[in-house]
Amino acid sequence: MSAGCNQTRGVRILITAGPTREPLDPVRFLTNRSSGKMGYALAHGFQSGGHSVLLVSGPTVLDVPDGIDFIPVETAAEMYEAVNHAIRRMDIAVFAAAVADYTPRHPSGQKIKKTGETITLELVRTRDILGSARGDFGFTGTLVGFAAETEQLEANARAKLLGKRCDLIIANDVSKPGIGFDSDHNEVLLVYPGYNEAPPAASKHDLAHHLARTILNLHQRQHTNPTDDPSFQPTPP
């Protein structure tokens, strides 16, 4: 770790990862293509630096990194409750999960039978986990969100940054082949309130360690008075 991160050892970090599954009936669900790889790599990156990590994850096939507290969830509602319960004792919250925006209003208690050429599903909005962090959850630490976009990457990420009251949005264009969903590599744009950064494309493992250092430096800039910590060397914009 860099000198700018040494003073942050022991930071408490919440990470969400993976998709959610919204049940249609006992055998079917709505979900998305998130593999959870980026969130799990971030958890490992923070944990390997000596920090306390709580990983709240939707269903994946990934192994949980050693030494990490883990809460498995299925639905957006379950992830909302897990985050609400834990976030106020955290210093940093990183929302990497691809949470469903909508869920079926009336999941069927029995398997839905094939009875016609079409079927109509009524979907309702799920509760906004990232958007609840500052207000409903009362979180005052460093807040980082992810934005998976297919167009207008910077504009959409900046709107999310402001609308969710985040300190940083990590945005990626999931329409690009070879990065993002289902891939071991990623390319992201870091969107801050006053500027952007574009680290080079890399494996999710390497990128996660870079992002962990970046987020820890951001947290320290926000919560350390440089005159009280002469060893602190902030990362310039």
N, C-alpha and C positions, 0 to 999 in steps of 0.2 A: 504494500500500500504506500501511497505517497505521504509526505509529511502532513499534508492537509487533512489526512484521514486518521492519523494516529490518535488524535484527541477524541475521536468518535467511537473508540472501542467500547463495547457494551451497550450500544444503541439497540432499542427494541423496535423491531420491524414487523409489520403485518404485510403479507403478500397474498393477493388472490390470483388464482390461475385456473386454466382449463375452461371448458364449456359448462353450460348448465343444460339439464334435460327437463323439458316441460311435458308432462304426461298427457297423451291423448286418451289412452285407455291402458289396461294392464300390460300390454305388449308393445305399444308404440309411444314415441315421444318426438317432440321438436327439439332440434339441437343445431349446432354449427360445426365448422371444420377445425376449431381450435384444438391443438394437440396438448397444450399446456407446457410445451418445451421451454418457451421463453420465461414463464413464471417460475418454473422449477429451477432453471439455470440461474435466475436471479436469486432465488432462495439459497442455492449453493454458494453463489458469489458473496452474499452477505454473511452467511454462516462461516465460510472459510476465513473471513476477516475477523472472526471473534465476536460476532454479534448474535443477539437473541432473535430468532426468526419464528414467526407463526405463519404457517402456510395453510390457507383456506382454499380448497381445490374442488372443482367439479370433477366428474369422472374422466380419468385418463388411464393409459396403460403404463405410466411412468413409475419408477421406484422413487419413494420419498427419500431425499438426501438424509444421511445420518445426522443426528444431533438437532433436528428441526422438529418443533411442535407442529402437529398436523391435525386439521379438522376436515374430514371428507364431507361433501355435501352433494346433493343431486340438483335441486331446483334453485331458481333465482331467489325464491322466498327463503329457502334454507340458508343461502349464502348471505342474504340481507341480515338475518337474525344472528348468524355467527359473527359477522363483521360488527354489527351493533353491540354485541356482547363484549368484544375484545378491543375495539379500536381506541377507546379512551385511555388505556394504559400504554399505548404505543407512542414512539417518537416519530416514526416514519410509517406511512401507509402507501403501498404501491399496488394499484389496481390493474393487474395484467389479465384478469379473467375476461372471457368473452361471454358476458351475461345476456341471456335472452331479454329482448325488449318487450316481448309479448308472450303470454301464456294462454292456453285454452280456458275459456270462462267456465265450462262445465265438462271436465274430463269424465269419460264414461267409466262406470264401474265394471263393465263387461267389454270383451273385445268387440270393436265396431265391425259389423258384418258388411260384406259387399252387397249392397241392395240396389244400386243405381249407377248411372254413368258419371255422376258428379256427387260431390259432398261439400257441404258448406261448414266451415269452422268459424266459430266466433272467438276472437282473441281479445284479450284485455291487456293493458300495459302492466308490466311488472314495476315494483318499486325501484327507484333509481338509487343504487347503492353509492356510486361515486358522488352523485348530486346531493346525497344525504349526509355526507361526511362532515361538512362544516356546520350545517344547521342542525339537523335532527340528531346527529351523533355527537355533536359538540367537539369535534376533533380540532386541535390547535397546532398539531405538529406539521411536518413537511408532507404535503399531499401530492402524489404523482399518479397520473392516469395514463392509460394507453388508448390510442385511437387507431383502429384498423379501418382504412379508407380505400375506396376505389377511384376517387376523383377529388380534385381540389384539396390536396393533402394539407397544405399549410393553412388554408382558410378554415377548413373544418376543424383542424386541431386547435387553432387559435380561438375559435368560437367555443370549443369545449373547455379550453383552459380558463376562459373568462366565465363561462356559464356555470362551471362546476367549482370555481374558486380554487383551482389547483396552482401549485407552484411550478409544475412542469408537466407537459404532455409529451409522451413518447409515441410518435405517429409512424405508421408504416403503410405503404401502398400494397395491399394484398392482391391487387390485380397483376402485379409483376410476377412472372414465372420464376421459380427457384428460390423465392424468399417468402417469409411469413408463414401462413398456414401449411401444415404438413411437412415443412422443410426444416433442415438442421441449420439453415443460415437465415440471416435477417439483415435488413437495411432500414434504418430509422432516421427520422428527423426529430431533433429535440427542440421543443417549442417552449420558450420561457416568456414571461410577461413583456420583456423588452427586446428580445433577440432570439435567433435560432442557431442551432449547431447541427452539423451533419457529419457524424462520425462515419468512417468508411464501413462498407459492408463487411460482415465477418460471420463466423460461426456463432450460433446462439450462445454457446459456452463462453467464447471470448468476448462477445458483445455484452453479455450479462455482467461479466467482471468489470468491464469498462463502465457500464451503467451504474453498478453498485458504487464504484469510486466517485462517479459524478454526483449521484444522489447524496452520498455521505458528505461530499464537499458542499453541496447546496444546503444541506441541513446545518452544517457547521457555520456557513456564512450567515444563516438566518438566526442562529441561536448562540453565537459567540461574539463577544465584543473583542475585536482584534487587539485593542490596547491591553486587554487582560490576558491575551494568549500570544506572546511574541513568536511562538513557533508556527503559528497558523500561516499558511501560504495559500491564499484563495486562488481558485482558478479564474483567470480573467475572462470577461465576456468575449 
